Amino acid sequence: MNGALVTLAAANAAFVGSHFAMSHPLRAPMVQALGEKGFSLAYTAVSFATLAGVYFAFIAAPPADLPGAGEIGWIAATLITWPAMILLAGSLIGNPAMPTPQAEAQARSAPRGVFKVTRHPMMWGIGLWAISHLVLFWSTRTMITAVAIGILALVGARFQDGKKKVLMGDAWAEWESRTTYWPRLGRLPMVGAVPLVAGTVLWLVAQGLHLWQAGIPAGVFRWLG
């Protein structure tokens, strides 16, 4: 494998591995040693440092070295990213997985919005984004990074269930009984106007940024031009 791609794979492994380690086996000893605020600062610093490593390794790796999936791939990626952005936008409203004082009350209430689709809308939004890039089969560097981000999101969601059971007990058990890990995309029309509109706007903005940042027309801009 090209040396730059090996570096990229190592950078992605460091990014994903450090997240899993600090979120699970290392969290308790780090909090004990650094305190909650110290742990948050260390977590943020390591996350940004490893993410920067991924970014610089990505831009150093060869672009567009795979044949691509053609128009079928672009259509599939465009369709996949729309529910991804709806889930991501809606995940910021009433999410009991967030570290907020309302988390327990939210977990004991009936699922609303995107939580009718999955209890992990943010993770599935990111996971679907990763899948959309895999189906394009555009470059090895994209494949490596998308696999890593997909693992971080979707395996991380499973790990989060286990951690929340310990932290929230019966409240999270109730939430699990009312929701599902696997997304039920047929319920998207039921999530409400705010996630649908905000997610669609985010979907279009992301496509515009893709053209501006990467120089590659993506989504609807691929055909409007």
C-alpha positions in Angstrom: 0.0 0.0 0.0 1.1 3.6 -0.7 3.0 5.1 2.3 0.6 8.0 2.5 -2.4 5.6 2.7 -0.7 3.6 5.5 -0.2 6.9 7.4 -3.9 7.7 6.8 -5.0 4.3 8.1 -2.8 4.8 11.2 -4.2 8.3 11.7 -7.8 7.0 11.5 -7.0 4.1 13.8 -5.7 6.6 16.4 -8.7 8.9 16.0 -11.2 6.0 16.4 -9.2 4.1 19.0 -8.6 7.1 21.2 -12.4 7.9 21.2 -13.3 4.4 22.2 -10.6 4.1 24.8 -11.4 7.5 26.5 -15.1 6.9 26.3 -15.0 3.5 27.9 -12.1 1.7 29.6 -10.0 4.8 30.3 -12.8 7.2 31.2 -13.2 6.3 34.9 -9.4 6.4 35.7 -9.0 9.6 33.7 -11.9 11.3 35.5 -10.4 10.1 38.9 -7.0 11.5 38.0 -8.1 14.7 36.2 -11.6 15.5 37.5 -14.5 16.0 35.1 -13.3 19.3 33.7 -9.8 18.0 33.3 -11.1 14.9 31.6 -13.2 17.0 29.2 -10.2 19.1 28.3 -8.0 16.1 27.7 -10.7 14.4 25.7 -11.2 17.5 23.5 -7.4 18.0 23.1 -6.8 14.3 22.0 -9.8 14.3 19.7 -8.8 17.5 17.9 -5.1 16.4 17.7 -6.0 13.0 16.2 -8.6 14.5 13.9 -6.0 17.0 12.6 -3.8 14.0 12.0 -6.6 12.4 9.8 -7.1 15.7 7.9 -3.4 16.2 7.0 -2.9 12.5 6.2 -6.0 12.6 4.0 -4.9 15.6 1.9 -1.5 14.0 1.5 -3.0 10.7 0.1 -3.7 10.1 -3.6 -7.1 11.5 -4.7 -9.6 9.8 -7.1 -7.5 6.6 -7.5 -10.5 4.2 -7.9 -12.8 3.9 -10.8 -15.9 5.2 -9.0 -19.5 3.9 -9.1 -20.7 6.3 -11.8 -24.0 8.0 -11.9 -25.7 5.1 -10.0 -23.3 5.7 -7.2 -23.9 9.4 -7.1 -27.7 8.9 -7.1 -27.4 6.4 -4.3 -25.1 8.7 -2.3 -27.4 11.6 -2.8 -30.4 9.7 -1.6 -28.6 8.2 1.4 -27.4 11.6 2.7 -30.8 13.1 2.8 -32.1 11.0 5.7 -28.6 11.2 7.2 -29.0 15.0 7.5 -32.5 14.8 8.8 -31.4 12.4 11.6 -28.4 14.6 12.4 -30.4 17.8 12.6 -33.2 16.2 14.7 -30.7 14.6 17.1 -30.0 17.9 18.7 -33.6 18.2 20.0 -34.5 16.3 23.2 -31.7 13.7 23.1 -31.3 11.7 26.3 -27.9 10.6 25.2 -26.6 14.1 25.7 -25.1 15.0 29.1 -27.8 17.3 30.2 -29.9 17.6 33.5 -33.0 16.7 31.5 -31.6 13.4 30.2 -33.4 11.1 32.6 -36.8 12.7 32.1 -36.3 12.6 28.3 -35.4 8.9 28.5 -38.6 8.2 30.4 -40.8 10.1 27.9 -42.3 8.8 24.7 -40.0 9.1 21.7 -40.5 12.2 19.6 -39.1 13.5 16.3 -36.2 11.5 14.9 -36.2 9.2 17.9 -39.2 7.5 16.4 -36.7 6.3 13.7 -33.8 5.3 16.0 -32.5 6.1 19.5 -29.1 7.0 17.9 -30.0 9.6 15.2 -26.7 11.4 15.5 -24.7 8.2 15.2 -26.8 6.9 12.3 -26.6 10.3 10.6 -22.9 10.0 10.6 -23.0 6.4 9.7 -25.2 6.9 6.7 -22.8 9.8 5.6 -20.0 7.3 5.8 -22.0 4.7 3.8 -22.8 7.3 1.1 -19.1 7.8 0.5 -18.3 4.1 0.4 -20.9 3.5 -2.4 -19.2 6.2 -4.5 -16.0 4.1 -4.6 -14.1 7.3 -5.5 -10.7 7.0 -3.8 -8.9 4.7 -1.4 -8.3 7.6 1.0 -12.1 8.2 1.2 -12.8 4.5 1.7 -10.3 4.3 4.6 -11.7 7.3 6.3 -15.4 6.5 5.7 -14.9 3.0 7.1 -13.2 4.5 10.2 -16.0 7.1 10.8 -18.7 4.5 10.2 -17.2 2.2 12.8 -16.8 5.1 15.2 -20.5 6.0 14.8 -22.3 2.7 14.6 -20.1 0.5 16.9 -19.9 3.6 19.2 -23.7 3.7 19.4 -23.7 0.1 20.7 -21.0 0.9 23.2 -23.0 4.0 24.2 -26.0 1.8 25.0 -23.9 -0.2 27.4 -22.5 2.9 29.1 -25.9 4.6 29.4 -27.3 1.5 31.1 -24.7 1.8 33.8 -25.0 5.6 34.1 -28.8 5.9 33.9 -30.1 2.5 34.9 -33.8 2.0 34.6 -34.3 5.2 32.7 -32.2 4.1 29.8 -33.7 0.6 29.9 -37.1 2.3 29.4 -35.7 4.3 26.6 -34.4 1.2 24.9 -37.7 -0.6 25.2 -39.5 2.3 23.4 -36.8 2.8 20.7 -34.6 0.9 18.3 -31.0 0.8 17.4 -31.6 0.0 13.7 -33.2 2.9 11.9 -36.8 2.5 10.7 -36.5 4.9 7.8 -40.1 4.4 6.8 -40.9 6.6 9.9 -39.1 9.6 8.5 -42.3 11.4 7.5 -43.4 11.2 11.1 -40.4 13.1 12.6 -42.0 16.5 12.3 -41.5 19.7 10.2 -38.4 21.0 12.1 -36.1 18.0 11.5 -37.4 17.6 7.9 -36.8 21.2 7.0 -33.6 21.7 8.9 -32.2 18.4 7.6 -33.1 19.2 4.0 -31.4 22.7 4.3 -28.3 21.0 5.9 -28.3 18.5 3.1 -28.3 21.2 0.4 -25.7 23.3 2.3 -23.4 20.3 2.6 -23.6 19.7 -1.1 -22.7 23.3 -1.9 -19.8 23.1 0.5 -18.6 19.9 -1.2 -18.4 21.7 -4.5 -16.6 24.7 -2.9 -14.2 22.8 -0.7 -13.5 19.7 -2.9 -14.2 21.1 -6.3 -16.4 18.1 -7.1 -20.2 18.8 -7.7 -22.1 16.5 -5.4 -25.8 15.8 -4.8 -28.3 17.9 -6.7 -25.6 20.3 -7.9 -24.2 17.5 -9.9 -27.2 17.6 -12.2 -28.3 21.2 -11.8 -25.1 22.5 -13.4 
